[in-house]
Amino acid sequence: MAEIKIEKKKPVWPWIVAGIILVALIIFYFANDDDDQSVRNAEQETEVSDTNEMDNTAVVAYVQFVDAEQGRMGEDHEYTQQALQKLTEAVRELADEKGYDISADLDQAEQAANEITNDASETDHAEHIRNAADALTRAITNMQQEYYPDLQDNAQELMNTTESIDPAQLTLEQKEAVKSFFDQSAELIEEMD
């Protein structure tokens, strides 16, 4: 008797599994590529917004401080001193961004602001506040004239408000004038930002 060789058929199922895996990998690759592109786009948008926020953090901090602390002026003048310091930092940030040197005015404002809280019983706080406000207004106005000529009316209004702070009068008797200075300077530097 002669032997008959019978060849077994090779199973098809490994090829089907391999095809399914290959299709799954292709789908995963393209789906993941879309996600990566979305992530890259989101990262770029975040970097742009973070850069804008980082460039202007002192301005934002000052505006938020003034808005949040409505009517908080007291005998210790801590609010006024903090507001002047934050305004000085914000103006310095704007000047640095433009490469504009107004450090002499800002140093004068910082010095005057620091003298406000030295002795709560002194009666010359308004004089220190006015000196700081004058220096800050001068710095803001000089920058406005150089870079933001369309904000001339706002700067003039700020100058008028600064002049309304009477250095010979007690600060607590002219809270509104000081608060108005803070509000108007916040509006102006926000426009300049």
GROMACS elastic network, one bead per residue, 0.5 to 0.9 nm:
[ bonds ]
;  ai    aj funct       b0    kb
    7    10     6  0.89361   500
    8    11     6  0.88774   500
    9    12     6  0.86829   500
   11    14     6  0.68696   500
   11    15     6  0.82295   500
   12    15     6  0.55456   500
   12    16     6  0.65859   500
   13    17     6  0.61789   500
   13    18     6  0.85420   500
   14    17     6  0.51165   500
   14    18     6  0.60839   500
   14    19     6  0.85473   500
   15    18     6  0.50343   500
   15    19     6  0.60825   500
   15    20     6  0.85917   500
   16    19     6  0.50710   500
   16    20     6  0.62003   500
   16    21     6  0.86321   500
   17    20     6  0.50990   500
   17    21     6  0.61667   500
   17    22     6  0.85543   500
   18    21     6  0.51022   500
   18    22     6  0.60860   500
   18    23     6  0.86278   500
   19    22     6  0.50270   500
   19    23     6  0.61392   500
   19    24     6  0.85094   500
   20    23     6  0.51564   500
   20    24     6  0.60929   500
   20    25     6  0.86006   500
   21    24     6  0.50134   500
   21    25     6  0.61247   500
   21    26     6  0.86463   500
   22    25     6  0.51147   500
   22    26     6  0.62647   500
   22    27     6  0.86663   500
   23    26     6  0.51448   500
   23    27     6  0.61883   500
   23    28     6  0.85053   500
   24    27     6  0.51320   500
   24    28     6  0.59796   500
   24    29     6  0.85098   500
   25    29     6  0.59987   500
   25    30     6  0.86528   500
   26    29     6  0.50971   500
   26    30     6  0.63000   500
   26    31     6  0.84849   500
   27    30     6  0.53694   500
   27    31     6  0.59531   500
   27    32     6  0.83026   500
   28    31     6  0.51573   500
   28    32     6  0.58084   500
   28    33     6  0.83277   500
   29    32     6  0.51497   500
   29    33     6  0.59608   500
   29    34     6  0.86875   500
   30    34     6  0.62933   500
   30    35     6  0.86418   500
   31    34     6  0.52756   500
   31    35     6  0.63936   500
   31    36     6  0.87102   500
   32    36     6  0.60234   500
   32    37     6  0.85296   500
   33    37     6  0.61411   500
   33    38     6  0.85577   500
   34    37     6  0.50694   500
   34    38     6  0.61737   500
   34    39     6  0.85536   500
   35    39     6  0.60400   500
   35    40     6  0.84990   500
   36    40     6  0.60329   500
   36    41     6  0.85201   500
   37    41     6  0.61106   500
   37    42     6  0.85023   500
   38    41     6  0.50849   500
   38    42     6  0.60585   500
   38    43     6  0.84856   500
   39    42     6  0.50143   500
   39    43     6  0.59910   500
   39    44     6  0.85484   500
   40    43     6  0.50294   500
   40    44     6  0.61694   500
   40    45     6  0.86459   500
   41    44     6  0.51495   500
   41    45     6  0.62571   500
   41    46     6  0.85912   500
   42    45     6  0.51046   500
   42    46     6  0.60784   500
   42    47     6  0.85535   500
   43    47     6  0.60602   500
   43    48     6  0.86232   500
   44    47     6  0.50528   500
   44    48     6  0.62739   500
   44    49     6  0.87026   500
   45    48     6  0.51784   500
   45    49     6  0.62437   500
   45    50     6  0.84456   500
   46    49     6  0.51371   500
   46    50     6  0.57887   500
   46    51     6  0.83229   500
   47    51     6  0.59474   500
   47    52     6  0.85696   500
   48    51     6  0.51447   500
   48    52     6  0.63433   500
   48    53     6  0.86625   500
   49    52     6  0.50764   500
   49    53     6  0.60933   500
   49    54     6  0.84231   500
   50    54     6  0.57998   500
   50    55     6  0.83002   500
   51    54     6  0.50213   500
   51    55     6  0.59216   500
   51    56     6  0.85682   500
   52    55     6  0.51581   500
   52    56     6  0.63719   500
   52    57     6  0.85751   500
   53    56     6  0.52712   500
   53    57     6  0.57855   500
   53    60     6  0.82735   500
   54    57     6  0.53382   500
   54    58     6  0.86625   500
   55    58     6  0.82512   500
   55    59     6  0.89359   500
   55    93     6  0.77061   500
   55    94     6  0.86056   500
   55    97     6  0.76858   500
   56    59     6  0.53409   500
   56    60     6  0.62714   500
   56    61     6  0.85940   500
   56    90     6  0.77584   500
   56    93     6  0.70957   500
   56    94     6  0.76723   500
   56   193     6  0.71188   500
   57    60     6  0.51190   500
   57    61     6  0.59620   500
   57    62     6  0.85740   500
   57    90     6  0.78880   500
   57    93     6  0.84506   500
   58    62     6  0.61067   500
   58    63     6  0.85954   500
   58    86     6  0.69447   500
   58    87     6  0.79636   500
   58    88     6  0.89916   500
   58    89     6  0.59749   500
   58    91     6  0.82356   500
   58    92     6  0.87241   500
   58    93     6  0.67006   500
   58    94     6  0.88579   500
   59    62     6  0.52455   500
   59    63     6  0.62359   500
   59    64     6  0.85649   500
   59    86     6  0.80592   500
   59    87     6  0.75262   500
   59    89     6  0.77415   500
   59    91     6  0.74768   500
   59    93     6  0.75379   500
   59    94     6  0.79507   500
   59   186     6  0.80472   500
   59   189     6  0.70975   500
   59   190     6  0.68906   500
   59   193     6  0.74676   500
   60    63     6  0.52041   500
   60    64     6  0.60174   500
   60    65     6  0.84037   500
   60    90     6  0.80226   500
   60   190     6  0.79429   500
   61    64     6  0.52235   500
   61    65     6  0.59892   500
   61    66     6  0.86402   500
   61    86     6  0.72307   500
   61    87     6  0.89113   500
   61    90     6  0.79856   500
   62    65     6  0.50184   500
   62    66     6  0.61807   500
   62    67     6  0.85405   500
   62    83     6  0.70070   500
   62    84     6  0.89929   500
   62    85     6  0.88667   500
   62    86     6  0.52415   500
   62    87     6  0.58484   500
   62    89     6  0.83327   500
   62    90     6  0.67024   500
   62   186     6  0.71034   500
   63    66     6  0.52672   500
   63    67     6  0.61199   500
   63    68     6  0.85016   500
   63    86     6  0.89153   500
   63    87     6  0.85550   500
   63   182     6  0.89042   500
   63   183     6  0.82300   500
   63   185     6  0.89376   500
   63   186     6  0.53938   500
   63   187     6  0.79049   500
   63   189     6  0.87426   500
   63   190     6  0.75921   500
   64    67     6  0.50623   500
   64    68     6  0.58582   500
   64    69     6  0.83539   500
   65    68     6  0.51976   500
   65    69     6  0.59232   500
   65    70     6  0.87392   500
   65    82     6  0.89494   500
   65    83     6  0.72726   500
   65    86     6  0.82404   500
   66    69     6  0.54285   500
   66    70     6  0.65892   500
   66    83     6  0.70309   500
   66   179     6  0.85731   500
   66   182     6  0.67688   500
   66   183     6  0.67827   500
   66   186     6  0.74845   500
   67    70     6  0.60582   500
   67   183     6  0.79942   500
   67   186     6  0.89666   500
   69    72     6  0.56237   500
   69    73     6  0.85753   500
   69    79     6  0.80529   500
   70    73     6  0.83543   500
   70   179     6  0.82496   500
   71    74     6  0.87474   500
   71   175     6  0.82157   500
   71   176     6  0.87142   500
   71   179     6  0.76432   500
   72    79     6  0.66037   500
   72    80     6  0.87347   500
   73    76     6  0.81700   500
   73    77     6  0.63279   500
   73    78     6  0.76890   500
   73    79     6  0.57387   500
   73    80     6  0.65572   500
   73   172     6  0.76221   500
   73   175     6  0.71237   500
   73   179     6  0.84462   500
   74    77     6  0.55034   500
   74    78     6  0.74629   500
   74    79     6  0.73797   500
   74    80     6  0.85117   500
   74   172     6  0.72403   500
   75    78     6  0.82142   500
   75   120     6  0.67864   500
   75   121     6  0.85675   500
   75   171     6  0.87174   500
   75   172     6  0.72476   500
   76    79     6  0.80366   500
   76    80     6  0.89262   500
   76   116     6  0.86980   500
   76   117     6  0.66704   500
   76   119     6  0.84390   500
   76   120     6  0.54472   500
   76   121     6  0.86496   500
   77    80     6  0.52328   500
   77    81     6  0.62090   500
   77    82     6  0.86475   500
   77   116     6  0.67134   500
   77   117     6  0.61593   500
   77   120     6  0.74598   500
   77   125     6  0.81201   500
   77   171     6  0.87565   500
   78    81     6  0.51125   500
   78    82     6  0.60891   500
   78    83     6  0.84839   500
   78   116     6  0.80286   500
   78   117     6  0.64188   500
   79    82     6  0.51661   500
   79    83     6  0.60271   500
   79    84     6  0.85723   500
   80    83     6  0.50911   500
   80    84     6  0.61481   500
   80    85     6  0.85958   500
   80   113     6  0.80596   500
   80   116     6  0.81169   500
   80   129     6  0.79245   500
   80   178     6  0.82969   500
   80   179     6  0.87466   500
   81    84     6  0.51913   500
   81    85     6  0.62085   500
   81    86     6  0.86427   500
   81   112     6  0.89659   500
   81   113     6  0.52826   500
   81   114     6  0.67276   500
   81   115     6  0.85614   500
   81   116     6  0.63245   500
   81   117     6  0.69574   500
   81   129     6  0.82208   500
   82    85     6  0.50493   500
   82    86     6  0.60662   500
   82    87     6  0.84585   500
   82   113     6  0.80625   500
   83    86     6  0.51222   500
   83    87     6  0.60281   500
   83    88     6  0.85038   500
   83   113     6  0.89470   500
   83   182     6  0.74321   500
   84    87     6  0.50435   500
   84    88     6  0.60704   500
   84    89     6  0.86297   500
   84   109     6  0.76444   500
   84   110     6  0.75626   500
   84   113     6  0.60798   500
   84   129     6  0.82218   500
   84   132     6  0.72734   500
   84   133     6  0.78406   500
   84   136     6  0.86134   500
   84   182     6  0.81952   500
   85    88     6  0.50498   500
   85    89     6  0.62539   500
   85    90     6  0.86342   500
   85   109     6  0.80991   500
   85   110     6  0.63587   500
   85   113     6  0.66879   500
   85   114     6  0.83093   500
   86    89     6  0.50783   500
   86    90     6  0.61466   500
   86    91     6  0.86404   500
   87    90     6  0.50016   500
   87    91     6  0.61140   500
   87    92     6  0.84286   500
   87   136     6  0.79408   500
   87   182     6  0.82418   500
   87   185     6  0.79780   500
   87   186     6  0.79371   500
   87   189     6  0.89673   500
   88    91     6  0.52186   500
   88    92     6  0.60332   500
   88    93     6  0.85268   500
   88   106     6  0.61103   500
   88   107     6  0.85939   500
   88   109     6  0.69786   500
   88   110     6  0.68949   500
   88   136     6  0.68924   500
   89    92     6  0.50238   500
   89    93     6  0.60907   500
   89    94     6  0.87078   500
   89   106     6  0.84847   500
   90    93     6  0.50434   500
   90    94     6  0.63410   500
   90    95     6  0.86738   500
   90   189     6  0.78565   500
   91    94     6  0.50920   500
   91    95     6  0.61331   500
   91    96     6  0.85240   500
   91   106     6  0.80197   500
   91   136     6  0.78235   500
   91   139     6  0.77001   500
   91   140     6  0.68675   500
   91   189     6  0.73324   500
   92    95     6  0.50586   500
   92    96     6  0.59987   500
   92    97     6  0.84669   500
   92   101     6  0.87773   500
   92   102     6  0.77145   500
   92   103     6  0.75704   500
   92   106     6  0.71703   500
   93    96     6  0.51309   500
   93    97     6  0.61202   500
   93    98     6  0.87503   500
   94    97     6  0.51100   500
   94    98     6  0.64871   500
   94    99     6  0.86183   500
   94   100     6  0.84110   500
   94   143     6  0.87384   500
   94   189     6  0.81247   500
   94   192     6  0.78612   500
   94   193     6  0.69628   500
   95    98     6  0.51737   500
   95    99     6  0.59013   500
   95   101     6  0.65891   500
   95   102     6  0.70666   500
   95   103     6  0.88582   500
   95   139     6  0.88952   500
   95   140     6  0.88781   500
   95   143     6  0.72738   500
   96   100     6  0.60415   500
   96   101     6  0.74741   500
   97   100     6  0.77105   500
   98   101     6  0.88551   500
   98   143     6  0.89757   500
   98   147     6  0.84751   500
  100   103     6  0.88398   500
  100   143     6  0.74952   500
  101   104     6  0.81216   500
  102   105     6  0.57018   500
  102   106     6  0.64000   500
  102   107     6  0.87307   500
  102   139     6  0.59878   500
  102   140     6  0.89019   500
  102   142     6  0.83790   500
  102   143     6  0.83247   500
  103   107     6  0.58401   500
  103   108     6  0.84198   500
  103   139     6  0.85579   500
  104   107     6  0.51922   500
  104   108     6  0.62486   500
  104   109     6  0.86805   500
  104   135     6  0.86899   500
  104   139     6  0.89066   500
  105   108     6  0.51105   500
  105   109     6  0.62091   500
  105   110     6  0.87178   500
  105   132     6  0.87041   500
  105   134     6  0.87632   500
  105   135     6  0.50000   500
  105   136     6  0.65710   500
  105   138     6  0.72128   500
  105   139     6  0.59952   500
  106   110     6  0.61659   500
  106   111     6  0.85953   500
  106   132     6  0.84421   500
  106   135     6  0.66299   500
  106   136     6  0.64553   500
  106   139     6  0.71487   500
  107   110     6  0.51182   500
  107   111     6  0.61989   500
  107   112     6  0.86640   500
  107   135     6  0.86764   500
  108   111     6  0.51700   500
  108   112     6  0.62265   500
  108   113     6  0.85621   500
  108   131     6  0.79724   500
  108   132     6  0.67963   500
  108   135     6  0.64379   500
  108   136     6  0.85892   500
  109   112     6  0.51913   500
  109   113     6  0.60286   500
  109   114     6  0.85899   500
  109   128     6  0.88587   500
  109   129     6  0.87173   500
  109   131     6  0.68973   500
  109   133     6  0.70546   500
  109   134     6  0.79632   500
  109   135     6  0.54607   500
  109   136     6  0.61908   500
  110   113     6  0.50351   500
  110   114     6  0.61336   500
  110   115     6  0.87318   500
  110   132     6  0.70370   500
  111   114     6  0.52372   500
  111   115     6  0.64838   500
  111   128     6  0.88542   500
  111   132     6  0.78303   500
  112   115     6  0.52366   500
  112   116     6  0.67866   500
  112   127     6  0.87427   500
  112   128     6  0.50971   500
  112   129     6  0.68010   500
  112   130     6  0.85884   500
  112   131     6  0.62563   500
  112   132     6  0.52498   500
  112   133     6  0.89606   500
  113   116     6  0.54661   500
  113   117     6  0.78848   500
  113   128     6  0.66168   500
  113   129     6  0.65986   500
  113   131     6  0.84786   500
  113   132     6  0.60517   500
  114   117     6  0.63478   500
  114   118     6  0.71714   500
  114   128     6  0.87380   500
  115   118     6  0.53312   500
  115   119     6  0.80974   500
  115   125     6  0.79605   500
  115   128     6  0.67329   500
  115   129     6  0.89703   500
  116   119     6  0.73451   500
  116   120     6  0.78916   500
  116   122     6  0.89357   500
  116   124     6  0.82967   500
  116   125     6  0.54349   500
  116   126     6  0.83430   500
  116   127     6  0.89894   500
  116   128     6  0.61284   500
  116   129     6  0.71088   500
  117   120     6  0.61397   500
  117   125     6  0.82119   500
  118   122     6  0.86073   500
  119   122     6  0.56991   500
  120   123     6  0.81873   500
  120   125     6  0.84144   500
  122   125     6  0.67954   500
  123   126     6  0.76208   500
  123   127     6  0.87502   500
  123   168     6  0.87806   500
  123   169     6  0.84992   500
  123   170     6  0.65115   500
  123   171     6  0.83997   500
  124   127     6  0.52633   500
  124   128     6  0.66978   500
  124   129     6  0.88225   500
  124   167     6  0.73197   500
  124   168     6  0.74617   500
  124   169     6  0.83732   500
  124   170     6  0.74748   500
  124   171     6  0.84697   500
  125   128     6  0.51667   500
  125   129     6  0.61266   500
  125   130     6  0.85191   500
  125   167     6  0.78721   500
  125   170     6  0.73060   500
  125   171     6  0.64874   500
  126   130     6  0.59341   500
  126   131     6  0.84418   500
  126   165     6  0.74431   500
  126   166     6  0.68392   500
  126   168     6  0.69149   500
  126   169     6  0.66478   500
  126   170     6  0.60720   500
  126   172     6  0.87421   500
  126   174     6  0.88074   500
  127   130     6  0.50760   500
  127   131     6  0.61109   500
  127   132     6  0.86232   500
  127   165     6  0.86637   500
  127   166     6  0.75244   500
  127   168     6  0.67917   500
  127   169     6  0.84443   500
  127   170     6  0.89984   500
  127   171     6  0.87189   500
  128   131     6  0.50280   500
  128   132     6  0.61718   500
  128   133     6  0.84521   500
  128   167     6  0.76685   500
  129   132     6  0.51644   500
  129   133     6  0.59848   500
  129   134     6  0.84743   500
  129   165     6  0.82133   500
  129   167     6  0.77612   500
  129   171     6  0.83600   500
  129   178     6  0.82071   500
  130   134     6  0.58949   500
  130   135     6  0.85123   500
  130   162     6  0.70974   500
  130   163     6  0.80306   500
  130   165     6  0.61518   500
  130   166     6  0.73010   500
  130   167     6  0.60528   500
  130   178     6  0.87708   500
  131   134     6  0.51129   500
  131   135     6  0.62594   500
  131   136     6  0.86099   500
  131   167     6  0.84384   500
  132   135     6  0.52116   500
  132   136     6  0.61045   500
  132   137     6  0.84444   500
  133   136     6  0.50967   500
  133   137     6  0.58552   500
  133   138     6  0.83587   500
  133   162     6  0.61949   500
  133   163     6  0.89075   500
  133   165     6  0.87207   500
  133   178     6  0.89439   500
  133   181     6  0.78293   500
  134   137     6  0.51341   500
  134   138     6  0.60218   500
  134   139     6  0.85701   500
  134   159     6  0.81114   500
  134   162     6  0.65541   500
  134   163     6  0.80084   500
  135   138     6  0.51172   500
  135   139     6  0.62036   500
  135   140     6  0.86399   500
  136   139     6  0.50417   500
  136   140     6  0.60430   500
  136   141     6  0.83771   500
  136   185     6  0.89725   500
  137   140     6  0.50762   500
  137   141     6  0.58331   500
  137   142     6  0.83652   500
  137   155     6  0.80206   500
  137   158     6  0.70057   500
  137   159     6  0.63744   500
  137   162     6  0.73409   500
  137   185     6  0.80437   500
  138   141     6  0.51487   500
  138   142     6  0.60212   500
  138   143     6  0.85523   500
  138   159     6  0.82594   500
  139   142     6  0.52638   500
  139   143     6  0.62667   500
  139   144     6  0.85386   500
  140   143     6  0.51924   500
  140   144     6  0.59919   500
  140   145     6  0.86357   500
  140   155     6  0.76670   500
  140   185     6  0.84212   500
  140   188     6  0.84744   500
  140   189     6  0.77761   500
  141   145     6  0.60804   500
  141   146     6  0.85404   500
  141   152     6  0.82203   500
  141   155     6  0.58211   500
  141   156     6  0.81721   500
  141   158     6  0.86773   500
  141   159     6  0.82169   500
  142   145     6  0.52215   500
  142   146     6  0.62885   500
  142   147     6  0.86933   500
  143   146     6  0.51036   500
  143   147     6  0.59637   500
  143   148     6  0.72950   500
  144   147     6  0.53794   500
  144   149     6  0.60374   500
  144   150     6  0.83615   500
  144   151     6  0.66915   500
  144   152     6  0.71121   500
  144   155     6  0.72329   500
  144   192     6  0.76613   500
  145   148     6  0.58509   500
  145   149     6  0.51556   500
  145   150     6  0.86124   500
  145   151     6  0.81825   500
  145   152     6  0.71784   500
  145   155     6  0.88187   500
  146   149     6  0.68687   500
  147   150     6  0.89164   500
  147   192     6  0.85495   500
  148   151     6  0.56804   500
  148   152     6  0.76138   500
  148   192     6  0.69560   500
  149   152     6  0.56475   500
  150   153     6  0.78047   500
  150   154     6  0.88513   500
  151   154     6  0.53311   500
  151   155     6  0.63354   500
  151   156     6  0.87523   500
  151   188     6  0.77788   500
  151   191     6  0.80417   500
  151   192     6  0.82584   500
  152   155     6  0.50990   500
  152   156     6  0.61454   500
  152   157     6  0.86138   500
  153   156     6  0.50566   500
  153   157     6  0.61735   500
  153   158     6  0.86388   500
  154   157     6  0.50972   500
  154   158     6  0.62719   500
  154   159     6  0.87215   500
  154   184     6  0.79489   500
  154   185     6  0.88846   500
  154   187     6  0.84397   500
  154   188     6  0.63706   500
  155   158     6  0.50087   500
  155   159     6  0.62255   500
  155   160     6  0.86852   500
  155   184     6  0.88546   500
  155   185     6  0.85167   500
  155   188     6  0.71402   500
  156   159     6  0.50123   500
  156   160     6  0.62323   500
  156   161     6  0.86359   500
  157   160     6  0.50979   500
  157   161     6  0.62243   500
  157   162     6  0.86077   500
  157   184     6  0.78168   500
  158   161     6  0.50776   500
  158   162     6  0.61060   500
  158   163     6  0.86258   500
  158   180     6  0.87997   500
  158   181     6  0.66466   500
  158   184     6  0.60015   500
  158   185     6  0.65313   500
  158   188     6  0.81638   500
  159   162     6  0.50460   500
  159   163     6  0.62345   500
  159   164     6  0.87265   500
  159   181     6  0.88313   500
  160   163     6  0.51462   500
  160   164     6  0.63921   500
  161   164     6  0.50563   500
  161   165     6  0.70408   500
  161   177     6  0.67444   500
  161   178     6  0.82182   500
  161   180     6  0.69171   500
  161   181     6  0.57691   500
  161   184     6  0.81456   500
  162   165     6  0.56444   500
  162   166     6  0.88814   500
  162   177     6  0.78745   500
  162   178     6  0.79335   500
  162   180     6  0.87504   500
  162   181     6  0.61127   500
  163   166     6  0.73042   500
  164   177     6  0.64092   500
  164   178     6  0.85617   500
  165   168     6  0.89540   500
  165   169     6  0.83415   500
  165   171     6  0.84559   500
  165   174     6  0.72054   500
  165   177     6  0.58562   500
  165   178     6  0.65024   500
  165   181     6  0.85333   500
  166   169     6  0.55144   500
  166   170     6  0.82332   500
  166   171     6  0.83230   500
  166   174     6  0.79278   500
  166   177     6  0.88569   500
  167   170     6  0.77339   500
  167   171     6  0.81780   500
  168   171     6  0.89448   500
  169   172     6  0.85984   500
  169   173     6  0.70333   500
  169   174     6  0.74778   500
  170   173     6  0.54302   500
  170   174     6  0.69323   500
  171   174     6  0.52652   500
  171   175     6  0.61802   500
  171   178     6  0.78983   500
  172   175     6  0.52353   500
  172   176     6  0.88457   500
  173   176     6  0.83697   500
  174   177     6  0.55087   500
  174   178     6  0.66325   500
  174   179     6  0.87204   500
  175   178     6  0.52697   500
  175   179     6  0.59786   500
  175   180     6  0.83777   500
  176   179     6  0.50221   500
  176   180     6  0.58437   500
  176   181     6  0.85000   500
  177   180     6  0.50133   500
  177   181     6  0.62513   500
  177   182     6  0.88307   500
  178   181     6  0.50652   500
  178   182     6  0.64904   500
  178   183     6  0.87742   500
  179   182     6  0.51050   500
  179   183     6  0.61946   500
  179   184     6  0.86082   500
  180   183     6  0.50218   500
  180   184     6  0.60053   500
  180   185     6  0.83747   500
  181   184     6  0.53095   500
  181   185     6  0.60045   500
  181   186     6  0.84503   500
  182   185     6  0.52573   500
  182   186     6  0.60870   500
  182   187     6  0.87063   500
  183   186     6  0.51220   500
  183   187     6  0.63379   500
  183   188     6  0.87618   500
  184   187     6  0.50622   500
  184   188     6  0.61679   500
  184   189     6  0.86541   500
  185   188     6  0.50680   500
  185   189     6  0.60779   500
  185   190     6  0.82888   500
  186   189     6  0.54573   500
  186   190     6  0.59630   500
  186   191     6  0.85742   500
  187   190     6  0.51623   500
  187   191     6  0.62744   500
  187   192     6  0.87652   500
  188   191     6  0.50827   500
  188   192     6  0.62841   500
  188   193     6  0.86670   500
  189   193     6  0.59755   500
  190   193     6  0.50488   500
